[in-house]
Amino acid sequence: MYKMRDNLAVSYKICKCMSNYQVKVQPLGKVFSVQQDETVLDAALRQNIGLTYGCRSGNCGSCEVTLLEGQVNYADDETPSGLADPDYNCLPCQAVAASDLVIEVELVEQAVEIQPHTMPCKVQSHEQLSHDVMRLMLKLPENQRLQFLAGQYLDFILPGGEHRAFSIANAPHDDELIELHIRHVDGGKFTDFVFDSMQDKSVLRIEAPLGTFTLREDSSRPILMIGGGTGFAPLKSMIEHAIYVGVSRPITLYWGVRAERDLYLPDLPQQWSQQHDNFSFTPVLSEPDAPWQGRSGFVHEAVMQDIANISDYDVYMTGPPVMVNAAAAAFEETGLSREQMFSDSFEYGAQNDK
């Protein structure tokens, strides 16, 4: 059991109570109900309560909230890997209420105003951008457009009901097609299909839009973006949206990959740099396999070497969980508030695509 701020205990034993519980969200005081065996996040989304979330699998930690009162439990009594502070916090995407709860978190209202829909789509085109990244362009049925916010993602719904999540790479105003950047996973069922047998005009089924990893346009702070691999995709959507709506705040992008060949759209951020004075771009290679004149090492370490006042920024991080978690921990030690960190961890690995 874990000590909480009000000296109550957090129990991870399965509760058999048949009653619904109430969840109060501070500081706004909003209240919603949670059904038996329903996660707190599912209940919030069902009632249009804007809790932040990302992977929904307990790994990214994006949805972590302060647990002020009450008890929650997790499947198999296991604390999710993405939970940074189990003594005082919980992950709503995995937590099931075992009592009435009081949680503390800033709500995201804009994202939940756009309800997700399940719909068919057609593969308009597919283009291999690098040795392991494919760009898909999807088209919805005639006279339909997807309403979404920059940074959100969609789920492919596979036969049998399995889901595969990918970030939307185009900006909301450019909505004739939906752009995705799909990285091949060795042994992955869905990505093998995308790379080996998928044809243009193939009909797929999606649920969209999803996620609360979106650009906070009401902030006045400069913007720092850190992407790993195809974590570039949602950042591309945000940057193109920011340019389109005339955001004048400085935007700094660091893109971390292993080798130069993994920069699958290297010219695009260079073009943004040339065309917009408030945008700057730094690629970082962790394992250069050829002579490289640019930055090398871990991308978050390059950021910390370059930017002394990270706490002055709004920081957006996307990519593998190990990258996002390392960056978040390092930045927090420098004084960056969690309220200024927004992240979306990608689940890389064949175990997620079997």
DOPADO-238969 format. One record per residue: residue number from 1; x, y, z of N, C-alpha, C in turn. Coordinates in steps of 0.001 Angstrom, whole numbers, plus 500000, padded with zeros to 6 digits. Last residue first. Layout:
N
{NUM {X Y Z} {X Y Z} {X Y Z}};
...
***
This chain:
354
{354 {501409 491963 466934} {501386 490560 466567} {500005 490152 466073}};
{353 {502309 494452 467855} {501761 494338 466501} {501766 492878 466045}};
{352 {503649 494638 470182} {502448 495455 470077} {501764 495304 468718}};
{351 {505893 493128 469854} {504902 492630 470802} {503615 493421 470732}};
{350 {507563 494577 468206} {506691 493592 467585} {505625 493073 468539}};
{349 {507757 498078 468873} {508091 496688 469182} {507085 495716 468623}};
{348 {506862 501140 470403} {507610 500455 469364} {507849 499009 469785}};
{347 {504526 503135 471215} {504855 501775 471625} {505532 501063 470474}};
{346 {505274 506479 471946} {504936 505501 470923} {505382 504124 471399}};
{345 {503915 508946 474059} {504884 507866 473874} {504382 506873 472842}};
{344 {503612 512189 474219} {502903 511103 473565} {503935 510024 473276}};
{343 {503291 515073 476398} {504004 513972 475766} {503061 512943 475175}};
{342 {504171 518130 477782} {503123 517395 477088} {503798 516300 476278}};
{341 {504839 520258 480447} {505311 519112 479667} {504122 518363 479082}};
{340 {503916 522110 482179} {504477 522630 480928} {505048 521520 480053}};
{339 {503199 520786 484421} {502122 521455 483692} {502606 522033 482367}};
{338 {505599 520051 485512} {504846 519037 484768} {503713 519656 483953}};
{337 {508123 522573 485102} {506893 522096 485721} {506232 521032 484853}};
{336 {511580 522359 485260} {510429 522435 484374} {509212 521818 485046}};
{335 {513846 522056 486801} {512823 522983 487272} {511635 523139 486357}};
{334 {515617 520123 486168} {516053 521496 485905} {515020 522527 486343}};
{333 {514168 517836 486672} {515258 518159 487585} {515775 519575 487381}};
{332 {512546 517821 484441} {511931 518134 485731} {513003 518495 486758}};
{331 {514338 517009 482506} {513819 518376 482461} {513195 518772 483794}};
{330 {514776 514338 483232} {515888 515290 483195} {515393 516727 483235}};
{329 {512208 513240 482991} {512904 513212 484272} {514025 514241 484324}};
{328 {511687 513686 480257} {510817 514266 481281} {511518 514323 482632}};
{327 {513732 512156 479033} {513673 513606 478852} {512844 514258 479947}};
{326 {513041 509580 479846} {514349 510132 480202} {514342 511645 480095}};
{325 {510479 509336 478694} {510641 509262 480148} {511969 509853 480598}};
{324 {511050 509552 475954} {510145 510511 476590} {510352 510514 478100}};
{323 {512767 507332 475570} {513209 508697 475269} {512367 509719 476018}};
{322 {511164 505195 476325} {512444 505395 477012} {512974 506799 476782}};
{321 {508934 505363 474533} {508787 505669 475961} {510107 505935 476667}};
{320 {509699 507024 471409} {509723 505833 472264} {509602 506207 473736}};
{319 {507741 510041 470914} {508692 509031 470493} {508643 507833 471410}};
{318 {507580 513488 471824} {506954 512307 471233} {508028 511342 470776}};
{317 {506905 516370 473700} {507816 515256 473474} {507054 514062 472904}};
{316 {506986 519781 474227} {506209 518718 473603} {507167 517603 473205}};
{315 {506986 522316 476594} {507775 521258 475981} {506861 520133 475503}};
{314 {507151 525726 476935} {506204 524618 476848} {506902 523533 476043}};
{313 {509886 527198 478850} {509248 526698 477636} {508024 525839 477939}};
{312 {511360 527851 481025} {510623 528950 480409} {509762 528484 479235}};
{311 {512819 525650 481725} {511619 525923 482516} {510804 527085 481969}};
{310 {515109 525790 480217} {514016 524945 479737} {512719 525241 480490}};
{309 {517462 527506 479977} {516232 527932 480661} {515031 527129 480178}};
{308 {519499 526521 478439} {519702 526599 479891} {518404 526858 480641}};
{307 {519960 524576 475772} {518930 525440 476358} {519066 525420 477875}};
{306 {522022 522852 474979} {521748 524068 474211} {520868 525063 474945}};
{305 {522109 520717 476702} {523355 521418 476419} {523101 522776 475771}};
{304 {519491 519841 476554} {519957 520427 477807} {521293 521158 477638}};
{303 {519446 518829 473925} {518567 519929 474316} {519102 520626 475560}};
{302 {521231 516725 474180} {521558 517842 473287} {520710 519064 473624}};
{301 {519723 515133 475862} {520976 515692 476364} {521442 516841 475486}};
{300 {517665 514352 474231} {517339 515228 475365} {518602 515834 475972}};
{299 {519009 512732 472335} {518418 513997 471917} {518121 514908 473101}};
{298 {522239 511399 472835} {520807 511354 473152} {520190 512726 472931}};
{297 {524451 511847 469982} {524141 511496 471362} {522651 511386 471578}};
{296 {525269 514742 467949} {525149 513315 468176} {524932 513059 469669}};
{295 {524872 517280 465432} {524842 516851 466826} {524693 515334 466910}};
{294 {526842 517128 462349} {525848 517697 463259} {525965 517143 464664}};
{293 {528484 515863 460627} {528961 517135 461148} {528025 517746 462174}};
{292 {529483 512615 460178} {528316 513457 460509} {528815 514711 461194}};
{291 {530312 509680 458440} {530743 511008 458902} {529546 511955 459043}};
{290 {528087 507074 459623} {528869 507701 458561} {529331 509048 459099}};
{289 {526385 506341 461562} {527102 505259 460893} {527917 505757 459707}};
{288 {525577 507567 464763} {525970 507895 463378} {526776 506749 462768}};
{287 {523469 507152 466920} {524462 506172 466458} {524854 506486 465015}};
{286 {521912 509403 467398} {522438 508672 468550} {523532 507685 468164}};
{285 {521756 512605 466048} {521942 511183 465758} {522542 510489 466975}};
{284 {519529 515228 465678} {520490 514619 466599} {520550 513119 466308}};
{283 {518752 518353 464086} {518711 516889 464098} {519812 516341 465003}};
{282 {517119 521230 464859} {518380 520545 465130} {518160 519039 465078}};
{281 {515665 524286 463833} {515664 522820 463754} {517058 522273 464010}};
{280 {513381 527002 464449} {514734 526466 464320} {514706 524950 464465}};
{279 {511324 529796 463725} {511471 528339 463776} {512928 527939 463613}};
{278 {510946 532455 463249} {510708 531989 464626} {510870 530479 464777}};
{277 {511267 532897 460544} {512328 533350 461451} {512155 532792 462864}};
{276 {510676 530745 457988} {510061 531331 459178} {511135 531638 460214}};
{275 {512043 529590 455875} {510872 530411 455569} {510298 531152 456771}};
{274 {514095 528053 456894} {514406 529086 455913} {513257 530065 455714}};
{273 {512707 526282 458558} {513730 527176 459120} {514019 528333 458184}};
{272 {511143 524891 456721} {510495 525715 457740} {511482 526726 458320}};
{271 {513219 523571 455347} {512397 524574 454657} {511680 525473 455654}};
{270 {514054 521837 457349} {514996 522834 456832} {514253 523943 456099}};
{269 {511831 520202 457620} {512141 521164 458692} {513181 522199 458281}};
{268 {512122 518951 454935} {510946 519712 455356} {511247 520653 456515}};
{267 {514377 517419 454492} {514306 518739 453856} {513167 519597 454407}};
{266 {514058 514942 455768} {515038 515908 456285} {514897 517308 455712}};
{265 {512255 512734 456402} {511824 513949 455681} {512773 515086 456066}};
{264 {513668 510790 457804} {512956 510383 456593} {512343 511548 455817}};
{263 {516329 510076 459219} {515665 511376 459024} {514883 511293 457722}};
{262 {517660 507698 458957} {516382 507667 459673} {515662 509015 459684}};
{261 {520105 508186 457845} {519070 507642 456952} {517696 507602 457629}};
{260 {521651 508920 460017} {521146 509958 459126} {520038 509453 458220}};
{259 {520530 507032 462920} {521487 507374 461868} {520834 508345 460888}};
{258 {518548 507350 465054} {519806 506629 465189} {520849 507115 464193}};
{257 {517177 510601 466000} {517105 509303 465317} {518446 508598 465503}};
{256 {515436 513422 467096} {516435 512416 467411} {516165 511106 466692}};
{255 {515028 516699 466537} {514561 515404 466016} {515670 514390 466221}};
{254 {513852 519603 467969} {514955 518642 467989} {514388 517298 467541}};
{253 {512668 522807 467278} {512468 521375 467070} {513798 520641 467137}};
{252 {511165 525620 468566} {512444 524938 468437} {512200 523444 468358}};
{251 {509586 528572 467988} {509367 527127 467947} {510710 526468 467663}};
{250 {508570 531640 469457} {509663 530799 468947} {509297 529319 469042}};
{249 {505294 532834 468468} {506234 532388 469503} {507370 531589 468880}};
{248 {503420 533288 466549} {504674 534042 466440} {505693 533648 467503}};
{247 {501155 531584 464582} {501806 531604 465891} {503171 532271 465754}};
{246 {499461 531474 462287} {500270 532656 462568} {500844 532732 463963}};
{245 {498159 529289 461392} {497367 530229 462198} {498178 531435 462644}};
{244 {500248 527984 459993} {499014 528371 459297} {498230 529422 460072}};
{243 {502138 527428 461949} {502485 528320 460840} {501214 528860 460182}};
{242 {500647 525629 463482} {501128 526881 464082} {501493 527894 463006}};
{241 {500295 523538 461620} {499132 524275 462135} {499561 525618 462706}};
{240 {502919 522731 461312} {502197 523245 460144} {500942 523999 460558}};
{239 {503384 521896 463968} {504169 522985 463377} {503436 523580 462179}};
{238 {501535 519778 464319} {501491 520967 465176} {502207 522153 464532}};
{237 {502399 517955 462338} {501031 518467 462330} {500932 519758 463133}};
{236 {505007 517491 463271} {504794 518073 461937} {503396 518677 461855}};
{235 {504377 516187 465624} {505016 517501 465701} {504895 518223 464372}};
{234 {503355 513767 464715} {502435 514719 465348} {503035 516110 465500}};
{233 {505923 512839 463386} {504626 512986 462714} {503681 513954 463419}};
{232 {508171 512408 464937} {508132 513620 464122} {506725 513887 463582}};
{231 {508044 509926 465897} {507471 510967 466749} {507478 512316 466068}};
{230 {509513 508296 464336} {508264 508781 463747} {507465 509634 464726}};
{229 {512319 509368 466180} {511808 508538 465088} {510570 509115 464451}};
{228 {511315 511633 468601} {512178 510495 468343} {511571 509632 467262}};
{227 {511256 515150 469173} {510683 513956 468575} {511727 512879 468399}};
{226 {510436 517942 470884} {511449 516894 470840} {510790 515629 470318}};
{225 {510026 521431 470971} {509505 520150 470512} {510649 519154 470366}};
{224 {509127 524256 472693} {510240 523339 472476} {509654 521975 472139}};
{223 {508001 527527 472408} {507655 526128 472217} {508916 525326 471920}};
{222 {507561 530220 474789} {508158 529623 473590} {507938 528121 473586}};
{221 {504319 531097 476210} {505697 530633 476334} {506243 530144 474993}};
{220 {501692 531731 476211} {502590 532749 475640} {504053 532301 475680}};
{219 {498876 529621 475396} {500088 529920 476152} {500899 530994 475442}};
{218 {496833 528853 473790} {496575 529999 474657} {497791 530369 475502}};
{217 {497452 526567 472418} {497579 527828 471704} {497375 529044 472587}};
{216 {498929 523756 472827} {498258 524701 473733} {498436 526109 473178}};
{215 {498429 521102 470655} {499127 522366 470858} {498304 523285 471757}};
{214 {497936 517866 472181} {497597 518927 471239} {498331 520214 471606}};
{213 {497154 515033 473133} {498465 515616 472861} {498263 516662 471767}};
{212 {494895 513633 473571} {494904 515019 474037} {496283 515652 473916}};
{211 {493113 511200 471524} {494271 511768 472197} {494124 513220 472568}};
{210 {491634 510821 468254} {491874 510377 469618} {493062 511138 470201}};
{209 {488961 511354 465836} {490323 511544 466346} {490405 511113 467804}};
{208 {488656 507829 464917} {489398 509086 465039} {488419 510243 465264}};
{207 {489161 504633 463749} {488458 505410 464764} {489283 506663 465012}};
{206 {488877 502973 460542} {489581 503763 461548} {488608 504313 462586}};
{205 {489505 500480 458181} {488534 501051 459114} {489295 501750 460224}};
{204 {490204 500391 454628} {490523 500134 456026} {489470 500798 456906}};
{203 {490618 499270 451403} {489668 499884 452334} {490017 499428 453755}};
{202 {492976 500085 448872} {492551 499190 449947} {491633 499945 450904}};
{201 {493933 501943 447138} {492497 501680 447064} {492041 500640 448079}};
{200 {497148 500437 446983} {496306 501621 446872} {494874 501180 446599}};
{199 {497752 497573 449093} {497630 498200 447782} {496859 499506 447887}};
{198 {499943 495707 451153} {498882 496697 451023} {498917 497353 449654}};
{197 {502158 494022 451414} {501025 493592 450590} {499923 494622 450419}};
{196 {504372 495146 452829} {504555 494033 451895} {503379 493782 450968}};
{195 {503810 497289 454541} {505017 497334 453719} {505039 496280 452612}};
{194 {501350 496601 455736} {501527 497918 455129} {502704 497913 454159}};
{193 {501912 494006 456751} {500873 494212 455729} {501073 495527 454993}};
{192 {503830 494670 458644} {504191 493784 457528} {503188 493938 456393}};
{191 {502216 496150 460363} {503221 496869 459572} {503784 495990 458456}};
{190 {500575 494065 461393} {500001 495168 460637} {501045 495885 459792}};
{189 {502459 492240 462538} {501417 491813 461604} {500907 492967 460750}};
{188 {505932 492453 462864} {504651 493083 463150} {503606 492745 462107}};
{187 {508477 491596 462378} {507523 490622 462884} {506156 491183 463179}};
{186 {509735 494752 462932} {510079 493380 462560} {509099 492401 463202}};
{185 {507849 497421 461885} {508260 496690 463079} {508543 495251 462667}};
{184 {508107 500457 460109} {508026 498995 460067} {508575 498393 461356}};
{183 {506186 503315 460826} {507480 502662 460895} {507301 501149 460905}};
{182 {504275 505535 459094} {504249 504230 459737} {505627 503588 459662}};
{181 {502662 508443 459151} {504035 507947 458980} {504138 506653 459777}};
{180 {499783 509686 457428} {500368 508916 458510} {501799 508538 458153}};
{179 {497301 512029 456562} {498682 511584 456373} {499180 510859 457628}};
{178 {494294 512201 454930} {494903 511986 456244} {496283 511383 456025}};
{177 {493143 514796 452705} {493626 513454 452975} {494179 513401 454395}};
{176 {492052 517296 453181} {491526 516507 452064} {491910 515038 452221}};
{175 {492939 519040 455165} {492230 517830 455563} {491628 517040 454411}};
{174 {494543 521219 456376} {494882 520484 455148} {494264 519099 455248}};
{173 {493888 522059 458887} {493343 522822 457761} {493557 522107 456430}};
{172 {495267 520267 460622} {493811 520191 460482} {493251 520947 459279}};
{171 {498245 518862 459078} {497577 519868 459900} {496070 519836 459649}};
{170 {499357 515398 459154} {498985 516638 458468} {498276 517579 459431}};
{169 {499724 513160 460726} {500888 513990 460425} {500550 515274 459685}};
{168 {498404 511454 463438} {498066 512155 462204} {499154 513188 461937}};
{167 {499841 508469 464782} {499591 509908 464837} {499273 510457 463460}};
{166 {498239 505362 465274} {499242 506144 464564} {498852 507621 464589}};
{165 {497502 502161 466692} {497428 503623 466779} {498569 504280 466019}};
{164 {495430 499481 466164} {496793 499956 465977} {496741 501477 465855}};
{163 {493346 496981 467675} {493584 498368 467288} {495080 498614 467101}};
{162 {491160 494183 467012} {492418 494753 467478} {492593 496164 466936}};
{161 {488862 493019 465931} {488717 494101 466902} {489999 494670 467452}};
{160 {488802 491244 463916} {488922 490690 465260} {488876 491745 466342}};
{159 {490560 493300 461694} {489637 492179 461863} {489874 491508 463210}};
{158 {491345 496500 463255} {491669 495332 462457} {490602 494263 462612}};
{157 {491214 499811 463071} {490476 498708 463681} {490641 497497 462768}};
{156 {493605 502244 463706} {493092 501289 462735} {492391 500182 463509}};
{155 {493122 505286 465371} {493290 503846 465514} {492795 503149 464259}};
{154 {494883 508433 465312} {493768 507567 464961} {494138 506127 465261}};
{153 {495682 511467 467184} {496003 510243 466455} {494730 509506 466080}};
{152 {496727 514978 467397} {495907 513819 467733} {496267 512624 466844}};
{151 {498172 517134 466433} {498792 516294 467445} {497998 515053 467792}};
{150 {495586 519397 465859} {496981 519074 465564} {497593 518310 466731}};
{149 {492360 517883 465979} {493293 518898 466441} {494716 518440 466137}};
{148 {489788 517271 463491} {490747 516858 464516} {491600 518054 464903}};
{147 {487415 515970 461383} {487692 517109 462255} {488613 516634 463366}};
{146 {487661 514705 458251} {487926 514381 459644} {488228 515661 460402}};
{145 {484995 514851 455879} {486291 515311 456360} {486427 514909 457818}};
{144 {483173 513797 453033} {483448 513691 454468} {484860 514191 454754}};
{143 {482704 513681 450311} {482037 514745 451073} {482204 514612 452588}};
{142 {483379 510204 450068} {483111 511494 449426} {482307 512415 450346}};
{141 {485249 508717 452802} {484204 508713 451770} {483921 510130 451258}};
{140 {488763 509678 453128} {487454 509317 453663} {486435 509267 452537}};
{139 {491948 508488 452389} {490826 509319 451941} {489536 508790 452541}};
{138 {495362 508650 453396} {494049 508031 453481} {492969 509013 453044}};
{137 {498571 507927 452737} {497602 508996 452545} {496231 508339 452434}};
{136 {501427 506902 454483} {500103 506565 453967} {499285 507833 453833}};
{135 {504809 506395 454213} {503790 507445 454345} {502508 506948 453699}};
{134 {506939 504286 456048} {505999 504414 454942} {505043 505569 455233}};
{133 {510192 503519 456988} {509045 504407 457212} {508232 504532 455932}};
{132 {512611 502198 456564} {511630 501591 457468} {510439 502482 457774}};
{131 {514137 503523 454663} {514228 502067 454718} {513159 501448 455593}};
{130 {511719 506055 453708} {513050 505613 454110} {513047 504101 454175}};
{129 {509268 506377 452524} {510096 507558 452723} {511529 507210 453106}};
{128 {507186 504911 450311} {508229 504575 451274} {509203 505749 451351}};
{127 {503816 505645 450096} {505143 506001 449593} {506172 505677 450665}};
{126 {500535 505232 448942} {501534 504896 449944} {502913 505062 449319}};
{125 {497237 506648 448585} {498590 506369 448091} {499451 505918 449251}};
{124 {494686 506162 449585} {494842 506957 448369} {496213 506708 447738}};
{123 {492955 503756 451031} {494357 504125 450850} {494486 504844 449508}};
{122 {489933 504868 452527} {490600 504202 451411} {492041 504674 451334}};
{121 {487889 504124 455387} {488740 505012 454602} {489435 504181 453531}};
{120 {484987 504124 457539} {485882 503502 456560} {486765 504561 455906}};
{119 {484843 504927 461072} {484502 505172 459673} {485441 504400 458756}};
{118 {483898 506107 464195} {484411 504964 463446} {483924 505076 462021}};
{117 {484877 509110 465870} {483927 508345 465067} {484642 507166 464426}};
{116 {485194 511214 468782} {485729 510263 467809} {484614 509496 467108}};
{115 {484214 514628 469103} {483952 513243 469425} {484549 512310 468371}};
{114 {485584 517366 470339} {485515 516669 469054} {485371 515186 469337}};
{113 {485864 518108 472926} {484720 518670 472208} {484541 518009 470843}};
{112 {488203 517138 473854} {487028 516299 474069} {485785 516885 473422}};
{111 {490010 519216 473203} {490089 517933 472520} {488815 517113 472673}};
{110 {489323 521381 474930} {489179 521501 473485} {489132 520145 472792}};
{109 {489855 520820 477631} {488472 520894 477163} {488358 520808 475645}};
{108 {491649 519241 479835} {491806 519684 478444} {490426 519666 477822}};
{107 {492202 520122 483274} {491437 519479 482214} {491756 520084 480852}};
{106 {494690 519502 485573} {494137 520516 484673} {493443 519809 483515}};
{105 {493976 517702 488581} {494567 517759 487245} {493931 518909 486481}};
{104 {493395 515595 491232} {493776 516960 490887} {494492 516953 489550}};
{103 {490605 513717 492520} {491869 513817 491793} {492133 515284 491454}};
{102 {488927 511754 494671} {489188 513159 494392} {490565 513208 493734}};
{101 {486539 509070 494518} {487883 509608 494329} {487847 511133 494247}};
{100 {484923 506321 496130} {484852 507662 495571} {486263 508251 495537}};
{99 {486642 503242 495347} {485901 504108 496265} {485630 505399 495515}};
{98 {488019 502046 493447} {487585 501159 494520} {486845 501936 495603}};
{97 {488305 502531 489952} {487962 503082 491262} {487507 501990 492216}};
{96 {491100 501556 488184} {489675 501289 488407} {489344 501745 489824}};
{95 {493595 502784 486006} {493044 502731 487358} {491534 502472 487339}};
{94 {494458 503197 483441} {494512 501838 483960} {493795 501686 485299}};
{93 {494091 505860 482921} {493856 504935 481812} {493848 503481 482266}};
{92 {494815 507243 485270} {493401 506998 484985} {493150 505999 483863}};
{91 {497246 506465 487404} {497076 506563 485955} {495627 506241 485615}};
{90 {498014 508477 490334} {497484 507291 489665} {497399 507557 488174}};
{89 {500054 509487 493211} {499369 509667 491936} {498751 508373 491433}};
{88 {501552 509019 495499} {500541 510073 495539} {499660 510149 494294}};
{87 {503172 506797 495082} {502792 507166 496439} {501612 508131 496477}};
{86 {503896 506500 492432} {502776 505689 492935} {502356 506039 494349}};
{85 {504992 508375 490144} {504905 508598 491592} {503730 507817 492172}};
{84 {504940 507506 487495} {506188 508025 488048} {506153 508096 489567}};
{83 {503745 505007 485630} {503381 505765 486831} {504650 506214 487547}};
{82 {504323 503313 483542} {504362 504749 483296} {504053 505615 484496}};
{81 {503914 500731 484403} {505291 501198 484254} {505373 502705 484064}};
{80 {501387 500254 486939} {501799 500478 485549} {503187 501094 485458}};
{79 {501549 497814 489437} {501624 499243 489177} {502090 499468 487742}};
{78 {499374 495079 489610} {500666 495575 489151} {500596 497073 488882}};
{77 {497122 493590 490188} {497809 494265 491302} {499160 494841 490909}};
{76 {495813 492799 487929} {496863 491910 488451} {497680 492557 489566}};
{75 {494955 496145 487239} {494879 494734 486863} {496084 493972 487399}};
{74 {494622 498266 490119} {495113 497994 488770} {495024 496503 488496}};
{73 {492506 500485 492044} {493258 499256 491841} {493625 499119 490373}};
{72 {492193 503195 494402} {492099 502636 493056} {492806 501293 493052}};
{71 {490590 505302 496780} {491361 504106 496482} {491122 503668 495049}};
{70 {490767 508679 498201} {490148 507495 497637} {491133 506386 497324}};
{69 {492203 511830 497301} {491408 511007 498208} {490922 509774 497456}};
{68 {494126 512698 495447} {493990 513368 496740} {493243 512525 497759}};
{67 {496281 511885 493136} {495166 511235 493824} {495084 511799 495232}};
{66 {497202 513581 490241} {497354 513504 491693} {496101 512906 492313}};
{65 {497711 511657 487235} {497043 512703 488008} {497366 512515 489482}};
{64 {498878 510765 484026} {499087 510713 485479} {498457 511923 486178}};
{63 {498763 510501 481293} {497506 510771 481995} {497668 510852 483509}};
{62 {501291 509867 480353} {500704 511154 479989} {499495 511515 480838}};
{61 {502587 507453 480715} {502472 508344 481859} {501806 509665 481571}};
{60 {503021 505362 478917} {503577 506683 478607} {503522 507648 479789}};
{59 {501823 502960 479798} {503266 503040 479603} {503809 504452 479475}};
{58 {499113 502501 479856} {499817 502592 481121} {501314 502760 481012}};
{57 {497729 502642 477523} {498199 501316 477924} {498983 501344 479225}};
{56 {497133 505071 476415} {496023 504329 477033} {496427 502919 477459}};
{55 {498867 506975 475333} {498878 505613 474804} {497702 504766 475271}};
{54 {497342 509598 476518} {498172 509320 475353} {497984 507900 474878}};
{53 {495397 512252 478035} {495809 510860 477867} {496625 510709 476596}};
{52 {493705 514431 480315} {494798 514222 479376} {495087 512730 479258}};
{51 {490188 514675 480549} {491440 514214 481128} {492483 514046 480020}};
{50 {487555 516238 480132} {488793 516301 479364} {490053 515934 480119}};
{49 {484584 514574 479912} {485489 515207 480870} {486902 515114 480294}};
{48 {482504 513206 478617} {483040 514444 478038} {483836 515258 479059}};
{47 {481824 510758 479510} {481024 511879 480015} {481615 513237 479624}};
{46 {483680 509099 478366} {482269 508812 478102} {481383 509985 478503}};
{45 {485991 510074 479527} {485753 510328 478103} {484291 510106 477746}};
{44 {485624 509104 482162} {485738 510541 481897} {485435 510852 480441}};
{43 {485610 506339 481773} {484428 507005 482330} {484458 508498 482034}};
{42 {488189 505949 480825} {487041 505602 479984} {485776 506290 480474}};
{41 {489654 506806 483123} {489738 507535 481853} {488556 507227 480953}};
{40 {489001 504885 485038} {488652 506283 485287} {488681 507078 483990}};
{39 {487628 501876 483671} {488748 502724 484060} {488267 504157 484240}};
{38 {485201 499810 485161} {485488 500797 484120} {486673 501634 484564}};
{37 {484456 498195 487249} {485437 497654 486304} {485705 498581 485114}};
{36 {481424 499981 487637} {482274 498893 488108} {483154 498371 486980}};
{35 {481661 503417 486489} {480989 502145 486663} {481974 501075 487131}};
{34 {481879 506603 487782} {482651 505494 487220} {481916 504199 487514}};
{33 {480816 509992 487154} {480644 508679 487768} {481472 507633 487033}};
{32 {482157 513262 487934} {481612 512275 487006} {481592 510920 487705}};
{31 {482446 516736 488533} {482182 515412 489080} {481652 514509 487976}};
{30 {484607 519561 488957} {483726 518752 488123} {483618 517347 488691}};
{29 {486334 521277 490312} {485203 520726 491035} {484231 519928 490184}};
{28 {488677 522438 489459} {487429 522940 488886} {486201 522400 489586}};
{27 {491170 521490 490306} {490512 522508 491120} {489145 522968 490607}};
{26 {489578 518279 490882} {490005 519587 491375} {491065 520166 490438}};
{25 {486985 516217 490256} {488207 516735 489649} {488481 518132 490176}};
{24 {485672 513342 491699} {485665 514802 491708} {487017 515292 491216}};
{23 {483817 510570 490947} {485160 511137 490858} {485028 512659 490780}};
{22 {481892 508058 492483} {481972 509423 491989} {483433 509881 492004}};
{21 {480950 504729 491509} {481660 505681 492354} {481681 507044 491676}};
{20 {478370 502256 491623} {479147 503245 490900} {479823 504170 491902}};
{19 {478589 499071 493310} {478114 500440 493182} {478980 501239 492225}};
{18 {479555 496582 493838} {478739 496723 492638} {478333 498165 492384}};
{17 {482825 495669 494886} {481628 496476 495104} {480872 496692 493799}};
{16 {485148 494356 494862} {483999 493630 494344} {482708 494426 494472}};
{15 {488384 495379 493946} {487169 495674 494707} {485974 494988 494063}};
{14 {491546 494019 494222} {490356 494142 493393} {489126 494336 494269}};
{13 {494058 496027 495705} {493292 494802 495694} {491995 495025 494939}};
{12 {495530 498269 496054} {495547 497711 494717} {494861 496344 494669}};
{11 {494777 501178 497876} {494760 499721 497812} {494736 499275 496370}};
{10 {496218 503716 499468} {495805 503339 498120} {495890 501827 498022}};
{9 {495086 505227 502488} {495884 504215 501796} {495313 503962 500419}};
{8 {495372 508627 503622} {494585 507450 503282} {495491 506465 502571}};
{7 {496847 510896 504032} {497123 509765 504910} {496165 508598 504716}};
{6 {496610 512708 502094} {495663 512857 503195} {495728 511668 504153}};
{5 {498556 511871 500342} {498727 513160 501005} {497759 513364 502149}};
{4 {499202 508349 500983} {498692 509461 500204} {498797 510733 501015}};
{3 {501275 505471 500807} {500786 506601 501591} {500350 507721 500671}};
{2 {500306 502342 499516} {501070 503559 499356} {500437 504694 500144}};
{1 {500843 498807 500000} {500000 500000 500000} {500878 501243 500000}};
***
